[in-house]
Amino acid sequence: MLRIDYQKGKNRSEENKIVDENEIKTIERIMSKVEWENAKVEMTRKEDVMLTFFYQLDPNEPEKLEEYRIWFNQDMNTGIVDSNQNRHGELDESDAVKLKEFIK
């Protein structure tokens, strides 16, 4: 993976990049723990964060993007929607706290 971009704020006006290899690997490990369910869902409010993963699988091809919309709920149960594959998942509280540390 090349980098992770994330946008947050009411209008996603705060845009940041994560390029540190260790941070990217940690976020990938956290996201691998999501228990996915194939379902298209609609949430009652706008996501708190939009994560975009950038992959370069072949230098002769354009980057591959994966987008995740994330909702941090008050009980720290975290909902995630994978826009690319129309699936929904959740993270437990400890992984949600770790993920939130990277999204400052």
Sequence and secondary structure as in RCSB ss.txt:
>XXXX:A:sequence
MLRIDYQKGKNRSEENKIVDENEIKTIERIMSKVEWENAKVEMTRKEDVMLTFFYQLDPNEPEKLEEYRIWFNQD
MNTGIVDSNQNRHGELDESDAVKLKEFIK
>XXXX:A:secstr
  EEEEEESTTS EEEEE  HHHHHHHHHHHHT EEEE     SS  SEEEEEEE S TTS  EEEEEEEEE TT
S EEEEETTTTEEEEE HHHHHHHHHH  
